[in-house]
Amino acid sequence: MARAPVLTPQAEDFPRWYQDVVAKAELADNGPVRGTQMIRPWGYAIWERMQSELDRRIKSTGAQNVGFPLFIPMDFLAREAEHVEGFSPELAVVTHGGGKRLEEPVAIRPTSETLFGHYMAKWIQGYRDLPMLLNQWCNVVRWELRTRLFLRSSEFLWQEGHTAHASRSEASEFALRIHRDVYADFMIDVLACPVQLGIKTESERFAGAMNSLTCEGMMRDGKALQMATSHELGQNFARAFDVTFTDAEGQVQDVWTTSWGSSTRMVGGLIMTHGDDAGLRLPPAIAPLQVVVLVVKDDPGVGEAAAVLERRLHDSGLRVTVDDRYDLSFGRRSVDWELKGVPVRVEVGPRDLARDEVTVVRRDDGSKAAVGVPGAAAQVSELLGTVQQALLAEATTFLDQHLVDVTTIEEAREACLTGFARMPWTTLGSDGERELLADAISVRCLQTEDGDVPSDTDAPDLLAVVGRAY
């Protein structure tokens, strides 16, 4: 009897396929409060890899990690009216504590611009204190009405960076550096996720920002996912919280600030960029385990040979484990590791060993090859680099094939049925943006003709990338 498929096929029901992958690859589960999530060990291991890679890049800019409170006084939010207006529908507020009604309710942080503004005002005195470059890893709460694990949950994990600078140009340059050298570099080189870079339109900007830079990924159903953003906040928060500095000439000035963030939403993006009908396909750079040595059968000498190979792979710097769970069938174990997306399986069985070989299986394309035991560790190490590049190339080709240059709104609607459309911003404009929104199509970003990031929405010859989004 043929075995029923483990996952709903993508072509049949992509959202259901996504839910199946999250559940059956043991990435996350729904929390006990509506909209919350419980990240399981395999999902959290992926997030830890993301944290590690991003944290290293963030620190290379000179930013330092800090820890700020979860609770925010309501009057902090009220002091920056545009900011609180943007977040008020999603705000969670604590009204009771210690069994009593609080005299002043406190908000659970949806983001921390106001907290950072308050303390930067205390810590910044003169130009020698600038730039101040801070970042924190934490959880935030946004009371979402429609939730989906990793993509949009009421509570999620993220990093949020906040910086203060002496000039607008310095703040702008830093926001762009985060955008390109931290986020885009990480998305492409580690996640193997090609992204469209650009800035948000005025209607899509972060509340309180004067400019928002975004990394937009295309998922395998053609929809967009905002993977990370970087914001130029101008002097809005500086004025609201009196963040000033005395310059070299003795004049008191307001600082210029930025904020930038990425979250566990990237895990969802990783799933939907690379996953197939068999489950996850993890790029080796982000995979918690890069190689699984799978013992085919409990015959004499097989387990010992697998253990020796594991040590060699580990000594080569790879993340590797041995699966010798003899209480489970070989087929069941193979399917489990396919679901989890481990890039390479090395199958060790008595027949292979009789020929002094093992079987190496690539998760990205399913191909198998017999490899001699003496050189297996070196060949697997080299193969991981090949898999990383292959996944990036495949995702890039998919994006290129589903990004269509158009000249009319009607052509944009048609293109957005299966991917993105790109058209001159002067042709679309704000009126066209509102017209497309009626069909759930939004401007994902504005970019230059060569796909680069413009300085602002008034830059000449801008192109609008539009699409349906999560």
ChimeraX attribute file (.defattr): number of C-alpha atoms within 10 A of each C-alpha:
attribute: neighborCount
match mode: 1-to-1
recipient: residues
	/A:1	3
	/A:2	4
	/A:3	5
	/A:4	6
	/A:5	9
	/A:6	15
	/A:7	18
	/A:8	19
	/A:9	17
	/A:10	18
	/A:11	10
	/A:12	9
	/A:13	11
	/A:14	16
	/A:15	14
	/A:16	14
	/A:17	23
	/A:18	24
	/A:19	17
	/A:20	17
	/A:21	26
	/A:22	25
	/A:23	15
	/A:24	15
	/A:25	20
	/A:26	17
	/A:27	21
	/A:28	21
	/A:29	16
	/A:30	15
	/A:31	14
	/A:32	9
	/A:33	9
	/A:34	15
	/A:35	20
	/A:36	22
	/A:37	21
	/A:38	17
	/A:39	21
	/A:40	15
	/A:41	12
	/A:42	17
	/A:43	20
	/A:44	17
	/A:45	17
	/A:46	20
	/A:47	23
	/A:48	14
	/A:49	16
	/A:50	23
	/A:51	18
	/A:52	12
	/A:53	16
	/A:54	20
	/A:55	19
	/A:56	11
	/A:57	18
	/A:58	22
	/A:59	15
	/A:60	12
	/A:61	14
	/A:62	11
	/A:63	19
	/A:64	15
	/A:65	15
	/A:66	11
	/A:67	10
	/A:68	15
	/A:69	10
	/A:70	17
	/A:71	16
	/A:72	21
	/A:73	16
	/A:74	15
	/A:75	13
	/A:76	19
	/A:77	23
	/A:78	14
	/A:79	15
	/A:80	20
	/A:81	14
	/A:82	15
	/A:83	19
	/A:84	20
	/A:85	14
	/A:86	14
	/A:87	17
	/A:88	13
	/A:89	12
	/A:90	16
	/A:91	17
	/A:92	17
	/A:93	16
	/A:94	14
	/A:95	13
	/A:96	13
	/A:97	10
	/A:98	6
	/A:99	6
	/A:100	8
	/A:101	11
	/A:102	12
	/A:103	9
	/A:104	12
	/A:105	17
	/A:106	20
	/A:107	20
	/A:108	21
	/A:109	24
	/A:110	23
	/A:111	21
	/A:112	22
	/A:113	23
	/A:114	24
	/A:115	19
	/A:116	22
	/A:117	23
	/A:118	18
	/A:119	13
	/A:120	22
	/A:121	16
	/A:122	13
	/A:123	13
	/A:124	19
	/A:125	16
	/A:126	17
	/A:127	19
	/A:128	13
	/A:129	15
	/A:130	16
	/A:131	21
	/A:132	18
	/A:133	21
	/A:134	20
	/A:135	23
	/A:136	19
	/A:137	19
	/A:138	18
	/A:139	18
	/A:140	21
	/A:141	21
	/A:142	21
	/A:143	21
	/A:144	17
	/A:145	12
	/A:146	10
	/A:147	15
	/A:148	19
	/A:149	26
	/A:150	27
	/A:151	18
	/A:152	21
	/A:153	25
	/A:154	24
	/A:155	21
	/A:156	23
	/A:157	17
	/A:158	19
	/A:159	20
	/A:160	23
	/A:161	26
	/A:162	24
	/A:163	26
	/A:164	31
	/A:165	23
	/A:166	23
	/A:167	17
	/A:168	18
	/A:169	11
	/A:170	15
	/A:171	24
	/A:172	21
	/A:173	13
	/A:174	23
	/A:175	26
	/A:176	21
	/A:177	16
	/A:178	23
	/A:179	25
	/A:180	20
	/A:181	14
	/A:182	20
	/A:183	26
	/A:184	24
	/A:185	19
	/A:186	18
	/A:187	23
	/A:188	15
	/A:189	17
	/A:190	20
	/A:191	26
	/A:192	27
	/A:193	29
	/A:194	25
	/A:195	23
	/A:196	23
	/A:197	25
	/A:198	28
	/A:199	29
	/A:200	23
	/A:201	23
	/A:202	15
	/A:203	11
	/A:204	14
	/A:205	18
	/A:206	23
	/A:207	20
	/A:208	21
	/A:209	21
	/A:210	16
	/A:211	24
	/A:212	26
	/A:213	29
	/A:214	27
	/A:215	24
	/A:216	25
	/A:217	28
	/A:218	30
	/A:219	24
	/A:220	23
	/A:221	16
	/A:222	23
	/A:223	21
	/A:224	24
	/A:225	24
	/A:226	21
	/A:227	26
	/A:228	20
	/A:229	25
	/A:230	30
	/A:231	31
	/A:232	26
	/A:233	27
	/A:234	23
	/A:235	23
	/A:236	22
	/A:237	25
	/A:238	23
	/A:239	17
	/A:240	17
	/A:241	22
	/A:242	18
	/A:243	26
	/A:244	23
	/A:245	23
	/A:246	18
	/A:247	15
	/A:248	10
	/A:249	7
	/A:250	10
	/A:251	9
	/A:252	14
	/A:253	18
	/A:254	22
	/A:255	29
	/A:256	26
	/A:257	32
	/A:258	27
	/A:259	27
	/A:260	22
	/A:261	21
	/A:262	21
	/A:263	23
	/A:264	25
	/A:265	22
	/A:266	23
	/A:267	22
	/A:268	20
	/A:269	24
	/A:270	23
	/A:271	21
	/A:272	26
	/A:273	29
	/A:274	23
	/A:275	23
	/A:276	21
	/A:277	17
	/A:278	22
	/A:279	28
	/A:280	26
	/A:281	25
	/A:282	30
	/A:283	29
	/A:284	27
	/A:285	20
	/A:286	23
	/A:287	23
	/A:288	22
	/A:289	21
	/A:290	23
	/A:291	28
	/A:292	22
	/A:293	24
	/A:294	24
	/A:295	25
	/A:296	25
	/A:297	18
	/A:298	13
	/A:299	11
	/A:300	9
	/A:301	11
	/A:302	19
	/A:303	22
	/A:304	12
	/A:305	17
	/A:306	24
	/A:307	17
	/A:308	11
	/A:309	22
	/A:310	22
	/A:311	16
	/A:312	17
	/A:313	22
	/A:314	15
	/A:315	11
	/A:316	13
	/A:317	10
	/A:318	19
	/A:319	16
	/A:320	21
	/A:321	18
	/A:322	19
	/A:323	19
	/A:324	19
	/A:325	14
	/A:326	12
	/A:327	6
	/A:328	9
	/A:329	11
	/A:330	18
	/A:331	9
	/A:332	10
	/A:333	18
	/A:334	16
	/A:335	14
	/A:336	17
	/A:337	22
	/A:338	24
	/A:339	24
	/A:340	26
	/A:341	28
	/A:342	24
	/A:343	29
	/A:344	28
	/A:345	23
	/A:346	27
	/A:347	24
	/A:348	23
	/A:349	22
	/A:350	20
	/A:351	13
	/A:352	18
	/A:353	16
	/A:354	9
	/A:355	12
	/A:356	13
	/A:357	21
	/A:358	26
	/A:359	20
	/A:360	25
	/A:361	20
	/A:362	22
	/A:363	24
	/A:364	23
	/A:365	12
	/A:366	11
	/A:367	9
	/A:368	15
	/A:369	12
	/A:370	16
	/A:371	19
	/A:372	16
	/A:373	18
	/A:374	13
	/A:375	10
	/A:376	20
	/A:377	22
	/A:378	12
	/A:379	14
	/A:380	23
	/A:381	17
	/A:382	11
	/A:383	16
	/A:384	20
	/A:385	13
	/A:386	12
	/A:387	21
	/A:388	21
	/A:389	16
	/A:390	16
	/A:391	22
	/A:392	22
	/A:393	15
	/A:394	17
	/A:395	22
	/A:396	18
	/A:397	12
	/A:398	18
	/A:399	23
	/A:400	14
	/A:401	12
	/A:402	19
	/A:403	20
	/A:404	21
	/A:405	17
	/A:406	16
	/A:407	14
	/A:408	15
	/A:409	17
	/A:410	10
	/A:411	15
	/A:412	24
	/A:413	21
	/A:414	14
	/A:415	21
	/A:416	22
	/A:417	16
	/A:418	18
	/A:419	27
	/A:420	30
	/A:421	29
	/A:422	26
	/A:423	21
	/A:424	20
	/A:425	21
	/A:426	13
	/A:427	15
	/A:428	21
	/A:429	13
	/A:430	15
	/A:431	9
	/A:432	15
	/A:433	19
	/A:434	16
	/A:435	15
	/A:436	21
	/A:437	14
	/A:438	9
	/A:439	10
	/A:440	13
	/A:441	22
	/A:442	22
	/A:443	27
	/A:444	29
	/A:445	26
	/A:446	30
	/A:447	27
	/A:448	19
	/A:449	14
	/A:450	8
	/A:451	14
	/A:452	15
	/A:453	21
	/A:454	21
	/A:455	16
	/A:456	19
	/A:457	15
	/A:458	8
	/A:459	11
	/A:460	12
	/A:461	13
	/A:462	25
	/A:463	24
	/A:464	30
	/A:465	26
	/A:466	28
	/A:467	29
	/A:468	24
	/A:469	20
	/A:470	10
